[in-house]
């Protein structure tokens, strides 16, 4: 468990040390009513690790052909999961140890939402511009960037006992939503 050292490169320069990367995703796209959490990630209080969220990828499909379809997702901090199906984060590299963080999907009881730390709004394109309407799908990705430099920024850090949840805030009937949260864990 811990970091992986890729060894020495030509000229005796030390190689890159890499933290294990994990992926948490809901098991299958599902319809989502407004106010429900799609997916949550929690770093347990006694994990011994700090989790750093690097990327969140979302795919959304609309079941109607309304050209004004839009979806808003809210990212909240949490300190405990709601009630739902436990899902296990998978290591990106099969040689890495199991993740300390835990996940939930299909929540029947929502977690207590803490501070809202992000939101996304997107249209699910269902009009080709010449009056033809169809059900549509769109995908978008949230990467952590430094808004001043435009370059990669610090990841979203989850200390022990902290987590995040993705809440759907939309009035549009959604046929399916899928999410992937990519994160690393490093010893405290």
C-alpha positions in Angstrom: 0.0 0.0 0.0 1.3 3.5 -0.6 3.2 4.9 -3.5 4.7 3.2 -6.5 8.3 4.2 -7.6 8.8 3.7 -11.3 12.5 3.4 -10.7 15.4 5.2 -12.3 15.5 6.5 -15.8 18.5 6.9 -18.1 21.2 9.1 -16.6 20.4 8.1 -13.0 17.5 10.6 -12.5 14.9 9.2 -10.1 11.6 8.3 -11.7 8.1 9.4 -10.9 6.4 8.3 -7.7 2.7 7.7 -8.3 -0.2 7.3 -5.8 -2.7 4.5 -6.4 -5.7 5.7 -8.4 -9.3 4.5 -7.8 -12.5 4.7 -9.7 -16.0 4.8 -8.2 -19.0 4.5 -10.5 -22.7 3.7 -10.3 -23.4 0.2 -11.5 -25.7 1.2 -14.3 -27.4 4.3 -15.6 -30.7 5.0 -13.9 -33.5 7.5 -13.9 -33.0 10.2 -11.3 -35.7 12.4 -9.8 -34.8 15.9 -8.7 -33.4 16.1 -5.2 -31.8 12.6 -5.2 -28.1 11.7 -4.9 -26.7 9.8 -7.8 -23.5 8.7 -6.0 -21.5 9.4 -2.8 -17.9 8.9 -1.8 -16.8 8.9 1.8 -13.3 8.7 3.3 -14.0 6.9 6.7 -12.9 8.6 9.9 -10.2 6.1 10.8 -9.0 5.3 7.2 -5.5 6.5 7.8 -5.6 8.2 4.3 -6.4 11.5 2.6 -8.5 11.1 -0.5 -8.0 13.5 -3.4 -10.7 13.7 -6.1 -9.1 14.4 -9.5 -12.0 14.1 -11.9 -15.8 13.5 -12.1 -17.3 12.4 -15.3 -21.1 12.4 -15.9 -23.3 11.0 -18.6 -27.0 12.1 -18.8 -29.8 11.0 -21.1 -33.2 12.6 -21.5 -36.3 10.6 -22.2 -38.3 13.5 -23.8 -37.7 15.6 -26.9 -38.2 18.9 -25.1 -35.5 21.3 -26.7 -35.2 23.1 -23.4 -33.9 20.0 -21.5 -31.3 21.0 -18.9 -29.8 19.3 -16.0 -28.1 20.8 -12.9 -26.0 18.7 -10.6 -24.8 19.9 -7.2 -21.7 18.7 -5.4 -22.0 18.8 -1.6 -19.7 17.9 1.2 -20.9 15.1 3.5 -19.7 13.5 6.8 -21.8 10.3 6.5 -23.4 8.3 3.7 -27.1 8.2 3.3 -28.9 4.8 3.2 -28.3 3.0 -0.1 -26.4 0.2 -1.9 -22.7 -0.1 -1.0 -20.4 0.1 -4.0 -16.7 -0.6 -3.8 -14.2 1.7 -5.5 -12.0 -0.2 -7.9 -8.2 0.3 -8.3 -7.2 1.6 -11.7 -4.2 -0.7 -11.6 -5.0 -4.2 -10.6 -1.8 -4.4 -8.5 -3.0 -1.7 -6.1 -4.5 -2.5 -2.7 -8.2 -2.0 -2.0 -9.4 1.5 -1.4 -10.1 2.8 2.1 -12.9 5.0 0.8 -16.5 3.7 0.4 -19.3 4.5 -2.0 -23.1 4.4 -2.1 -25.7 4.5 -4.9 -29.4 4.0 -5.2 -29.9 6.1 -2.0 -33.3 5.6 -0.3 -32.3 8.1 2.5 -30.3 11.1 1.4 -27.1 12.1 3.4 -27.2 15.3 5.4 -25.9 17.8 2.8 -23.1 20.0 4.0 -21.5 22.9 2.1 -22.3 23.0 -1.7 -18.8 23.1 -3.3 -19.7 22.9 -7.0 -22.5 22.8 -9.6 -22.8 21.9 -13.3 -25.6 22.8 -15.7 -25.9 21.3 -19.1 -28.5 20.9 -21.8 -29.3 17.4 -23.1 -29.4 18.2 -26.8 -32.7 17.0 -28.3 -33.2 19.4 -31.2 -31.1 19.3 -34.3 -31.8 22.9 -35.2 -34.2 22.1 -38.0 -37.2 21.1 -35.9 -36.5 17.4 -35.6 -36.8 16.4 -32.0 -35.4 13.3 -30.4 -34.4 11.9 -27.1 -30.8 12.7 -26.4 -27.6 11.9 -24.4 -24.8 14.1 -23.4 -21.6 13.6 -21.4 -19.5 16.1 -19.6 -16.4 16.0 -17.4 -15.4 18.0 -14.4 -11.7 18.3 -13.8 -10.2 20.3 -11.0 -8.5 23.4 -12.6 -6.9 26.5 -11.2 -9.3 29.2 -12.5 -6.5 31.9 -12.4 -3.8 30.1 -14.5 -6.2 27.7 -16.4 -3.8 24.8 -15.6 -4.4 21.8 -13.4 -5.3 22.9 -9.9 -5.2 21.2 -6.5 -7.5 18.2 -6.3 -10.6 18.2 -4.1 -9.2 16.9 -0.8 -11.3 14.7 1.5 -9.8 14.4 5.0 -10.7 11.4 7.2 -14.4 11.6 7.9 -15.2 13.7 4.9 -17.0 12.9 1.7 -18.9 14.2 -1.3 -22.3 13.5 -2.9 -23.7 14.3 -6.4 -27.3 15.6 -6.1 -29.5 15.9 -9.1 -31.3 19.3 -9.2 -33.5 19.2 -12.3 -37.1 19.3 -13.4 -36.5 17.3 -16.5 -37.4 13.6 -16.6 -34.1 11.8 -17.0 -33.8 8.4 -18.6 -30.4 7.6 -17.2 -27.5 9.1 -15.4 -24.0 7.6 -14.9 -21.1 9.0 -12.9 -17.5 8.1 -12.4 -15.4 9.7 -9.6 -11.6 9.3 -10.0 -9.5 9.7 -6.9 -6.2 8.9 -5.2 -5.4 8.0 -1.5 -2.3 9.0 0.3 -1.3 8.1 3.9 -1.9 10.7 6.5 
